[in-house]
């Protein structure tokens, strides 16, 4: 059923396009393509709010990320979502902050215009910037994430749709949602849908693929402790929300998911790279059930040098002993006679052996809100397009 909000957006589009069409003699004009800015992990980027406050450190090991499904409308892909409370969504170093929160607050306090613009972009009061920043948690992204970023332009915060590269240092709120990019002091918000016509600006990094970009969905309830993946040993770190690493500890209960399988999609049966839009052939993770290890061909029977003389059948009432199987039968089938020897069974296909270093999408998301196999429907009713 068509949502009221979708109908409202359609009505607004008609109102906006109508005057343009009338001004061009009744000829409609194609909508301008929408831009998405690609921002690498360390680059400050255009129109920053502050200098970088990201702390130097080891980048996280990048896990395998399942690609998003094709959009039903054919306009790209519908981005997958993941809850901000999901274990392993973010990475970090035990007792080390990925961002200097105090320095970030200090840089904004010294520039009133940027402080006012930052508060505008973050949705807070200028007088509450310090408290807002101190309530955030520094982490590192483990996968490329789509957000609404901002640039400081003419004294105001200008929103722009962006993709942040895995390894980017950010500050997240109590719901696990990205709120500040540390390399530029940029306030972050949830992304908004874009149309089918879009272009990317900036420089793409090696391994970037639009269909492997995630949207972080705020957790349904405040998160008391974030479960991070250690960049040192790929183990688990429990970081209380609103702290900068001083209270880090190993979790008492280990999450029931491997850190490398956090971004796998349990709803997909085919290998993730089976249809790589970038053109690379998918790396097979082992034989599929229909491709079990072939048996060696049966050794063909040597053709007889001379035709065998016909054997007179025994009378039906008194079957002769020749009707029983003989141990000295030729190894191959006789011409025109079905093979009576049961073939050897094929080697069983073992999924545990097939899924190894090239594990695809057989993992599962965990947490209070697991990986969405069906992409999130934004409140406006539009799907995120890439």
N, C-alpha and C positions, 0 to 999 in steps of 0.2 A: 504494500500500500504506500502510496506516495506521501512522504512526510510533509507537514505544513511548512517547515523551514525550507525544504527544497522548493516548494511552490513559491515561497516568498522570494528566494534567490532568483528564481526564473522570472518573476514579475519585475524585480529590480533590473535584471539584465535587459529586459524589453524596454524599460524606461530609459536606460542608459544608451542603448544602441539605436533606439528610434530616432532621436534628434540627429545623430551622426548620419544615419541613412538618408534622412530628409535633406540634410545639407549637401549631400553628394548626388542630388538628383534621383533619389530613390534607390541607388545602388548600395548594397550593404558592404561594409568593410570588414575584413578578417581581423579578429582580435589580435592584439599584440602578444607575442609569446612572453610567458612569465619566466623570470630568472631565478635560478637557484645557485647560490654562491658555494663553491667548494673551498673549505678552509682546512689546510693541513695542520697537523698537531702543534707545531712549534711556531708557525708564522703569525706575526701580529695581525696581519690582514688590513683591509682598508678602513679608514676612519675609526681608529681605536678610541676607547674611552681613557685608558691608562696604559702605562708601560706594563710589560709582562710581570706577573707575580708568580708564575709557575716555577716550581722548584725543580732543579735538575735532578735527574734520577734515571733509573733503568726503565725502558719502555716495557709494557706488558707483552707477554707472548700472545700472539693473535690466534684465537681459536677458529675453527671452521664455522661459518655462518651459512645457514640454509637460505636459499633464494626464495623470494616472495612469489606467489602465484601470479599468473597473468590476470590482468583486469578483464572482467566479463565484457566490458565495452570495447576492448581492444585498444584502449588509450594508454597503455603502459603496464605498470604493475601496481597492485594495491599493497602498500607497505605493511610489513608485519609489525605488531606491537609487542611490547614486553613490559611487565609491571616493574615499577621502580623498586619494589621490595624483593625481586627475584634474586636468589643467591647467585653470585658470579656475574651479575650484569656489569659490575665495575671491578677495577683492580686497584692495588695500592701496595705500599711498602710498610711493613709493620713499624709503628711508632715514628713514621715519617709522613709529613703532610705533603700532598702534591701541589699545594698552593699556599702562599703566605697570606692568610686572611687579614692579619693586622696591617700588613703593608698595603693590601688592596683598599682597606678602609681609609688609611692615611692618605693615599693618592687622591681619593675622591673628595676628602675633606678640604684639601688645599685648592680645589677648583670648584667654585660655587656653581658655575654654569654646567659643568659636566656632572656634578652631583645632582643638580635638578633634573638633567636629562636622563641620568641613570635611574633615578627614582621613577621618572615617567615610564621608562622602558620596563623596569622591574615590577611596577605596580605597587610601590610603597611610598610612604611619605619621606621627603628629603631629610627630615629630622630623625627618621628611624633607620637610616642606611646602616649605621654601625651595628645596631642590634640585629638587623636583618642578616648582615654578613656573618656575624658571630654565631648565628643559629644554623649556618650551612655546614656541610661536610665536604672536605676535599677528597676527590677520587680521580681515577683515570678511566677513560672510556676503553672498553675491550672490543668495540665494534663501531663502525661508522653509524652516526646517529643524526637524524634530521630534526632541526629545531627552527624556531624563529629567533634569529639573532638581531642585532641592532648596530647601527653605525652612528657616530656622533657627527652630525652635519648641521651647520648653521645654528648651533646652540640647542638642537633637539635630537631626540633619539629616533632614528629612521629605521623602521622594521624591514628586515630582508629575510627571505627563506634561505636557509643554509644547511649544509651537511658538514658535520665535524668529524674529522678523521679519528680512527681508533688510536689511542695513545694520548688524546687531548686531555689536559688537566682542567677539570671543571669543579664547581661547587654545586652540590645538590641539596634540596630542602628535605624536610622531615617526611615527605612522601616519596623520596628517591628521584624526584624530577630535576633535570638540569636547570640551574638558575643563573650561573655566571661562568663565562669562559675566562680562565685565568691569564691566557696569553695576551688578552686585549682589554680586560675589564668589562667585557660586553655583557649586558643583561640578556638572559635567555628566557624564552617562553615556549609553550608547546607549538608545534608547527600548524599551519593552516593548509587546507587543500589548494592545489594548483590545478589549472586546466590541463587538457591533453597537450596543448602547445606550450612547451617549456624548453628553455635552453639553460645550460650550465655555464657559469663563469668561474674564473679562477683556474688553477692547474690541478688536474686529476693526479692522484698519487698511484703508484703501482698497486695493483690489486683492487682498485676501486670499481665497484659495480653497483649501479643504482638499485638492482633487485635484491641486494644484500644489505641495504640500509634499513635500520630499525627506527621506530618511534617509541620513546619511553612514555608509558602511560603512568600517571601518578597512582600510587598505591591507594587502595580504598580506605585504609586507616594509616595513621602515623606509624612510621617505622622506628622502633627503639634502637635497633642495631642493624647495621648494614653488613652483609657477609661478602667480603671482597676476596678476590683471588690474588695471592702474593706474587709479585713480579720476580721474587727471588727464587722460590722453590715450587711455585704453582700450587701451593697449599691454600688453606683457608685462613682468613683474618676476620675477626669480629670487631667492628668499629662502632662504638655508640654514636648515634646521630648527634650532630652539633659539636663534635670533638675533632681535633686535628691530629690524632694518632697517639696522644699520650696515654690513652686508656685502652689501646688495642690489646687483644688477647686471642688465643686460639679458641674457637667455639667448642663448647662442651659437647654439642651434638653435631656431627659432620653431616652436611646436606647429602641426600641420597642421589647425587648426580655428580658425574665427573666434571671438573672445571672445563675440559675441552669439549664437553657435550652440552654446555649450557644453551647454545644458540642453535642446536639441532631442532628439526621439526618432526615430531613423532607422527604427524599426519601424512607424511610423504613416504611412498614406498619405493620410488625410483631414485637412483643415485642423483645427487644434487647437480652434478655437471652433465647430466644426460643431454640437456639441451642448453648449452651455454650460449647466451645471447652475444657474448664477446667473440664467439667463433671457435673457442678452444674445445677440443673433444673432452668429454668427461672421462676422468680417470676411473677405471673399473676397480671396485673394491673387492672383487672376487667373483667367481662364477655365480650366475643367477640360477634359480631352480631349473629353468629351461635350458641352461647351458652347463649341465653337470659334466664332469670330466668324461670325455668320450672313452668308450671301451675300445681296446685294440680290435681291429677287424678280424673276424673269424678266419682262420687259416683255410684258404680254399682247398677243396679236395683235388688231388692230382687227377687229371683226366685219364681214364684207363687207356692203355695202349691199344687194346682190342676190345670191341664190344663184348660185354659179358654174355655168355650163353643164357638164353631164357631158362628160368627155373620153373619147373612145373609145380603149380600149387598143390598143396596136400588136399585130400578130400575134406569137405567141410565137417563131416561127422567125426573124423579122426584127425584132428590137427597134429601135425608132426612136430617133433621137438625143435625144428628149424624156425618155428614161429616165435620162439622166445628170443630176447635180445642176446646177442653173442658178444663175448668180450673182445673178439678180434675184428670188430667192425672197423671200416676205414674211419679216420678222424674227421673227415668232412661229410657233408650230406651227400647221399646218393642222388643221382639225377632223377628228378621227378618224384622223389620221396621226401616228405617233410622231415625236418631235423627233429629227432626225438630227444636230443640232449638239451636240458634246461639251460638257457644262457645264464652267465654269471651276472648278479645284480650290479647296477652302476654304483660307483662310489657315492655315498650320501653327501649332499651339499650341506655344509655346516656353516650357519650364519656367523658363529663366533670366529671361525677361521676367515670367513670372507670379509668381515669388518675389521680392519686393522689400522695401519697408519693412514689410510685414506678413508677413514670413516666418513660417511655422508650424513644423512639426516635421520639416523635411527635413534638418536638420543631423545631426551625429554626435558622440558623445562620444569622447574620446581619453584616453590615459594607459595605465598598466599595467593598469588595470581599468576599462573604459569604462562608460558609462551602461547600467544593466541594463534591457533591454527587458522582461525577465521579472522582476517584483519579487522582492526577496530573501526567502528562506525563513528566518526566524529559527531558531535551534537548537531552540527549543521546538516548532517545527512549526506555529505559528500565524502568520497573516498580519497585518501591521499594518493596522488599520482606522481610517478617519477618517469 
